[in-house]
């Protein structure tokens, strides 16, 4: 019985260590975002809607994949991670509105992350 208790504690410890080290970039592996209007991100225009955002590395490049909820559309965009002074306490998006009235996403901060995405 003592052996199983020790085994359980060790499994819990190693699981916590693995979860803590899963993301060394300071960002959530997956997050959700909703755009009320079409938004240009990089070279793509994302239609208004809900998206699941997943992160990956391709060599030295950080890639954000915007998966449109309920659709098969995926938009992949390269971005740069910039460290924040502290964990973000709220979601934030910084846009530019062009002369053609097009919203262009420049920065994205996800609550709880310690880095922001710059496009």
FENURHU-V963998 format. One record per pair of residues at least 6 apart in sequence whose ideal C-beta (glycine too) atoms are under 6 Angstrom apart, sorted by the first residue. I is the first residue (numbers start at 1). J is the second residue. Records with the same first field share a line. If there is no record, write none. Layout:
BEGIN
I->J, J
END
This chain:
BEGIN
23->29
25->81
26->113, 114, 115
27->113, 115
28->110
30->54
31->53, 110
32->52
33->51, 53
34->50
35->48
36->48
37->48
38->45, 47, 48
39->46, 103, 105
40->102, 104
41->77, 105
42->77, 119
44->75
46->66, 75
49->68
50->69
51->66, 68
52->67
53->64, 66
54->65
55->64
56->63
61->78
62->79, 81
63->76, 78
64->77, 79
65->74, 76
66->75
67->74
79->117, 119
80->118
81->115
82->116, 118
83->115
84->114, 116
87->112, 114
88->109, 111, 113
90->111
91->110, 111
92->109
93->108
94->106, 107
95->103, 105
96->104, 106
97->103
105->119
106->119
107->116, 118
108->117
109->116
END
